[in-house]
Amino acid sequence: MTDRTDVARVLGQIAAFLELKGENPFRVRAYQAAARAAADFPHDLEAARRSGALAETKGIGPATLEIIEDVLDTGTSRALEDLKDEVPPGLVEMLQISGLGVQKVRLIHEHLGIDTLSELEDAARDGRLAGLPRFGAKTAENVLKGLAFLRQTAEHRLVHHARAEARELARVLGALEGVRRVEVVGSLRRHMELIRDLDFVIELGGRVETLYDRLGRAPGVSEFVRHQERAVTLRFTTGTVADIFLATAEEFGFAMVRATGSLAHLAQLEARAGAVGLAWTDAGLLDGAEPVPAPDEAAVYAALGLQWIPPELREADGEVEAAAQGRLPDLVTLEDLRGFLHCHTNYSDGTSTVEEWAGAAGAAGYEYVGVTDHSQAAPYAGGLAPEDIDRQHTEIDAVNAKYPDVRILKGVEADILRDGSLDYTPDVRRRFDFIIASVHARFGLDQEAMTERILTAMDDPTMVVLGHPTGRLLLSRDPFPMDLDRVFAKAAARGIAIEINADPQRLDLDWRSVRRATEAGVTISLGADAHGTSGMANMEIGVGIARKGWLTRDMLLNARGLDGFFAYAGRRRNG
């Protein structure tokens, strides 16, 4: 089950351990570069190793290639295991706390002798942490918040990791004798951004008792956690817990509905069943003593007098009432997207060239690609210096001539500076087809200051999209404080789109706020924030978040054709 995510994680961990040890920074950066190259690698790593293509990949050198091969062969790395013996594991855990970089963690360890999270919490509470150079009471307070956040998210994983694991487990389960069909359900099917357990529904093709035995002996299963008459919970050697629900063909639809919806959604369905004279039971819907046939989900919802409700909407947020009235929205699909927005090239911190983006986007059926490398205020990401812009634009012109079926747009992701101004001079900004403006630094402002910063940026007529609007990083950084309703109101008034950033580590704007944005009149932009062509897969995840936010095609900026996009982008600039 080793994939590029596992390889990238190991390389990233090695880089963190080396940095904590104070190793040569060039060596640290080599492992960081290799981690990114592995994560963005567009093909199967094992096949690329056999062909020699992996050894020729930019960012992967002889030392890191040896690590990758070790992970592919064994699932782990001997070098990483050796480093774990040399560095207290608690120090690496501290790096997950927002605001604690390597230098601060090393300072904590060297001055206070702390190497566990519990010791760190004690020091944050008793004043020792605040007394360290360049720390203070505010840092200690943020550490306590970070520790609480870390505990809250420890059992969860990012959606793209969960999807990869669920696909592999579904393959394992589907190969068992007596299993006719396997479907992934639960929070993953509802496109939640964080996943705890994995859930599956299996259609039975034989006796339950026989299948229990086969499940217990399935590859990778370490133990039966529990089992009931029609449900099994398994723990795999990876630590993953999977809830597996068993159903016959006649009851498969009911099992799918029951295993997919949130608890609140299911409670509303149970109430609805009672209102139409049916009983919602563990065994299925009953009409008196007779079971209601439920071979698919549509039959279940139809029996309740409802439209079929898409899985993404099953959150008890008005979807049952809308389904009863026949007014559920026609949700956006991946096929509705005509433009691929927010991607980085090797001109900043991306791994793919302009031409590689053109080829990949054209093959995927996109009409246009919005290249948006970082601006010069982001030197850590190789931001574009003014003198680099002409060179990139010349290359884009050449690529557009070579690929007439897909248009590369000359965009940039410009930093929103502390005072709300955008990076570059106005003359430089007008050289771009469009600008995504984002906050990448100074996250510690209070709500009023951060809100004013964003509102000020929206006055700039070259700004087309507000990128990753709340700055959150799932499982590592909370959203910065901001009055979203004021931001939504001004975005609607100024004609500025707000991004759903489809990077699985961001998924920002949060789906819970997307409906508020569109109800305020905001246009949404769906951006991949991809740093290599393999990141095109982010768009599918982003569409899931858009659907959770009840978005239809007409609400999305990049569901418009090229002319429609240019009309939107140029309205304020030319007004």
N, C-alpha and C positions, 0 to 999 in steps of 0.2 A: 504493500500500500504506500510505498515511498513515492513522493511526487516532488515537483519543483518547490512547493510550499515547505515541505520538510527540509529540503536541502538549503533553501534560503534561510530558514529558521536556525539551522545548525551554524551556518556561516555567520549569521548575525550575532549569535550567542558567542562564538569564538571572538569576534571583533570586540564585543562588550567585555569579555574576560581579559583580553589583551590590553584594552584601554585601562581597565581597573588596575592591572598590574603595572601600568606605566610604560608599556612597551613602545617601541618606535612608532610614531604616528603614521609613517608611511606604510608600515605593515598593517596597522589597524585599518587604514583606508583601503588597502588592498582587499581585505576580507569584506569590508562594507560594500565595495564595488562588486565583488563576486556575488554577494548575497542578492544585490539588486539585479545583476545579470541573470542569475538563476531564476529569480522570481518572474522576470520578464521574458524568459526564454520561450520562444513561440512553438517549439517542437518537443517531442518526447526526449527527455534527458538521456535515457538509456540508449535509445537508437542513435542519438547524436554522439554519445561516447563511442559506440561501436564504429561509426562512420568517420570519426576524427573531427567532426564539426564542432564538438564541444570545446576541444583544445584550441580551436581557432577563434573562439568567441571573445569579443572585446570585453575586458573586465575579468576574465578568468585566466590566471597564470598557472605555472606548473604546481606551485604549492597548494593553491586553492582547488585545482583540478584533482589533486590527490585526495583532498578532503571530500570532494563531491563523489568521487569513485568509492570511497570508504562508506559514505552514507547510502549510496545506491546498492552496495553489496551487503551491508549489514544493518541498515536502518539507523545507524548512529555513527559517531566519529570517535576514534581512539584519542585524537588530539583534544577534542572537547572534554572527554572524560578525564584526561590528565589535567587539564586546566581547572576542572571542577575540584580537583584535589588541592589545587594551589590557591584558589580564591574562595572565600566564604560565600556560600550560595545566597545568603541574605543581602550581600552587596549588589548582586545582580538584580534581585527582587526590588531593591530600592530604586533602580533605574526606571522602573515602571511608574514611579510617582512623579506626576507632573511637576516640573521645576527643579528636580534633582538630577542634574547631569553628572557625568563621570567625575568632574573636578570636585563637585560638592560632596559626592558620595565618598571619594577618597579622603577629603578633608574630615568628614564625620568619622571615618574609620581610624584615621591617623591621630586625631586630636582627642576623640572620646572613646576609642577602642570598641566601637559599636559594630556588630556584624550580623544582627538579626533585626527583623521588623519590630518585634516586641520591645527590644532595647531602644530602637529609634523612637517608638511611641512614648516610652518613659522619658527620654531626653527632650522630646518636644513638649511634654507636659510640665517638666520640672525646671525649665529655663536653660538647661545646658545647651540645647540646640541654638536657641536665640542668642547665646553668648559667643558663638563662633564668629570669626571674621566674615563679613559680607552676608550674614544670615539675618538676625533680628527677629522680632516677635511675629512679623507678618509671614516670614518664611516658615517659622515653627507652626503657625496656624494653618498655612497651606499644606504642610506635611501631614498634619492630623486629618485634614480633609481628604488628602490623597490616600492615606491609609484606609480610611473608611470606604472610599470609592473602590480601592483595590479589593477589599474584602467582599464588597457587594458584587463585584464582577468576576470573582475568582472561578466560579463554576461555569461561566459562559465562554463562548468562542465566537469569533467573527463568522459572518454568514458564509463567506467563500470557503473557509476551512471546513465548516459543517457540511456544505454542499458536496465538497469533494469526498469527504468521509462517508456521507450518506449514499452517494452513488456507488462507492465500493462495497459498502455493507449490503445494499440492495442487490448487487451482483452476487455476493456470497449467498444471501438468503434465497435468491431466485434459482440458484443452482441446486438447491436441496430437493431430493425426491419428495413428491407429494405437494410441492408448492406450484400452483398454476400461475400466480400473478403476485407481484410485489409493488406497492405504491408508497412513496414517501409522503408523510402527512405531518400533522403537528405544526409547531411554530415555523418550521422551515418552509412548509407549503404555504403558510400565510405570509411569507416573506418578511418575517421579523428580522431586525438588524442584528440581534444577538441571540444565540441559540444555546440552550443548556442541554437537554436530552434530544436524541434522535427518535423519531416515531415512524412506524411502518404498519401498513395493513397488508396481511397475506391472505390470498384466497386459497382455501383448503382444497386439496385433491385427494385426501385420504383421511385416516383416523387421526384425531387430535393427539392421542397418546403417542402414536408413532412419530408424529411431527415434533412433539416435545423432545423426544430422545434425539432426533436429528438436529434440532436447534442447539441442544446442549453440546453436541459434538461438532458443530460448525466451525470452520477455520477461524481462529482468533478469539473464540469465546473462552473466557476465563471462569465464569461462574453464572449460575442462575441466581439472580437477586430475589425474585419472587415469581410465582405464577398463579393465575386463577383459571377459571374454566376456559375463557377465551382470550386471555391476555398473558403475555410473558415479558419479564424484564430481564435482559441479559447485560452482563458487563463484559467488555472485550479487553484484550490484553493492553490495548492503548489507553485504557481507563474510561473509554466512552461507554455510556449507559444507553441502551436502546430499548424502548417500549414497543412491543410487537403485538398487534391485535389480529386475531384470527377470525375469519368469516367465510361462510359459504357464498356461492355465486349469487344466491337469492337475497342475501343480506349485506352484500358487499358495499352497496351505496350508503346504507345507514352507518356501517362501520367507518366509512370514509368521512362522512359528515361529523360523526361523533369524535373521531380522532383528530380532526382538523381544527374545528372551531375553538375560539377562546371559551373559557368557562362561562363568561357573561353571555356570549352569543348562544351557547347551548341552553343556558337558563331561559333565554327568550324564546328559543325554539320549543322547549318543553311547555312553556306557558301558552304558546301559540297552538300546540297540539291539543292542550286541554280546551282551548277556546273553540276548536273545530270538532270536538267530540272524539278525539283520539287520545291514546295513552302513550307517553314517551317512556320506554322501559329500557333496561340494560340489554334485553334481547331484541329490541327493535320497536317500531311503531305498531300499536295494536288498535284495531277497530273492534271494540268489544273483546272477544277472546281470539279473534282472527288476526294473524299478522298481516300487515300491509306490505305487499311486494316492494322491495327496495334494491333492485339490481344495480342501480346507479344513483348518483346524488340528485339528479333532476327529479327522479320519482319521489324522493323524500320531500324535497321542497314543494313539488306539485301537490302532494297529499296534504301539505300544510297550507295550501292556497297561496304559495309564494313563487316568485321568479327564482330560478337558480341563482344563488348568490356566489360571486367569485370568491375563492379562498382568501384573497388579500383583504377583503372587506369584513371578514367575520370577527369583528371586534366589539360588537354591541355599541356601535356609534351611528345608529340610525338606519343601518342597512336592512333590518327586518321590516321596519315601517315602509321604507322605500320599495322593498320587494313586494309587500302586500298591495301597494298602490301601482305596481308595474312601472316604476320610474327609476330603476337603477341605471346609473350612467353606463354608456358604452366606453369602457375603460381603454386607455391607450395600450398599444402593443408595440413590441420591438420593430415590427414591420412598418409601423407608422412613421418611424424616424427617418428623416431624409438627410439630416446633417449630423456629423460626428464632431462634437465640440469638446474643447479643453483637453489638449494632448501636448506633450513635451517632446522635443527632438534632442538630438545630440548637440544642438546649439546651447542648451542649458543642461538640465540634469536628466534628460531622456536618453534612451539607448538606441532609438530608431532614427533613421534619417528622414528627411522630408520625402524623398522618393519612396522609401519603404512604407511610410504612412499613406501615400497616394495609392500604391499598389494594394495594400491591405484593405483600405476603405473602399476602393473600387470593387474589389472582389466580394466585399460584404454587402454591396448594393447601395452604399451611401452616395449622395450626389455631391456633397461638399464636406471638407474637413477643416475645422478651425484650429490651426496650429497656434498654441499660446505658450511660448516659452516664458520663463521668469524674467522679470525686468531687472535693471541694474542694481536696485536696492536689495536684491537677494543674492549676494556674492557666494553664500554657502551653497546655493543651488546653481551656480554658474550663470547668473543672470546676464541678459544681453546688454553689453555696452553699446552706446549709440553707434560706434563704428562697426559693430557686428550686424546691425540691422540691414544696411544696404546689401551686405554679402548674403544674408539669409533671403532677403526679398528677391534678389537676382536669381538665387537657386530656386525659389518658389516659382518664379516666372518660367524658368526652364522646365521644371517638372510639370507645370500646368500645360505647357506646349506639348509635352510628351504623353500626357494622360488626359486627353480631351473629355473623357467621360466622368471625371471627378475633378472638382475645383478645390485647390488648396487656398484657404483664406489666410491673409497675413494678420494674425492676431497676436496678442501678448497678454500675459497675466501680470498686470501692473500692481505693485504693492500700494495699499492704502497706508500712507504715512501717518505718523502720530497726530498731526494737525488736521487730518482728513484730506489733504491734497494727494494727488496721484503721482507716482513716480514718473520721471522724465519731464521735459518742458512741454508746453502745449503744442509747439510745432512738431516735436518728435511724436507725440501721441497721435496727431492727425495723420501720420504716415501709415497707420495701421487700419485695416478694414474694420476691426472691432476690438474692444478691450474688455477683458474680464478683470475686474478690480477685486482684490482680496486682501485680507489682513493676514500677515505672516509673522508679525512681531509685536511686542508690547501688548501682551494679552491681559496684563494685570490691571487695566483701567477699571474704574467702577462703572456701574451701569449707565449713569448719565454721560460720563466722558466717552465711553465706547459708543453709545448711541449717537451722540453728536458727531463723533468721528465718522461714522458711517453716513449719517445724513449729509454732512458736509461733502463727502466724496460724491454723493449722488447729484450734487450741483454741477459736476463736471460734464459737459456735453459729449465727451468722447466715451464715457462709461456706458456700456451696453448691458453687462451682466455683473451682478454681485456674486462673487465666487465663495463657495463653502461658508455661508453667511455667519454661522455661530462659532466656527473654529474648532468644533469638537473633534477629538480623536477617540473613537470607541475603545473602551477598556484602558485608556491611558490619560485622556484629558477631557475635563468637563467643558461644556460650551461656555464661552465668555459671556458675562452678563450684558444684556441688551434688551431694550424695549422693542420687541418684534413688531408690535402693532403700529408704532410710529414709523418703523422702517418699511413695513408693508404699505402703509398709506402713502409715503413719499415715493416708493418705487412705482406704485400704480400711477401717481400723479405725473411723475417724470418719464414714464415709459421705460423703466429699467427692469430687466428680467432678473429673477432671483434663482440661483442655481440649486438643483438637487445634485450634489456632488456624489457620483456613483462609485468613488473609491470605497471599497468595503470597510476601510478603516475610518471613513468619515460618514457617509450616507447623511449628508448635511446639505439641505434643510431636513430636519427630522420630519417624518411622515405625519406626526401628530399636529404639526404646524402648517403643513402644506394646504390643508383645506382653508385654514384661516387666511392664508396668503391669497388664494384664488378668490375667496369670498370678498376680499378687499380689492379685487380687480387686478392682481399681479399676474403677469405672464411668467411661466416657469421655464427655465433652461435646464436640460438634462446633460450634464457634463461628465465625461469618463475620468478626468484627471489621470489619464494614462501616461506612463513614462516609457512605454514600449508597446509594440503592436499586440502583444499578448494581453495588454490591458483593455483591448476592445471588448473583452468578456465582461468588463465592468458595466457595460450598458444594459445587459440583461438584468443584472442585480438592480441597477438604477430604475429600470422600468417597473420592477416589483415594488419599489418604494413609491414611485409615481402612482401606481395603481392603488396602493394602500392609502394614498392621499386623495383618491377619487378623481384622478386626473383623466380627462378626455383628450383626444388628439388636438383639438383646437386650443387647448390651454398651454401647449408646449411650443416654445420658440423654434426648436429644431425639428418639429414636425412640419414646418413650413418649407416650401421649396426655396431655391437660392434667391430668387427675386423677392420673395416674401421676407427672407432673412435680411437681405440688404435694405429693404424698405424700412424694417424695424430698426436696424442698426443706424441708418442714416437720418432718421426722422429728427432727432434732437441736434445732431451735428449740423444738419442743413437748415434747421428751422430758425 
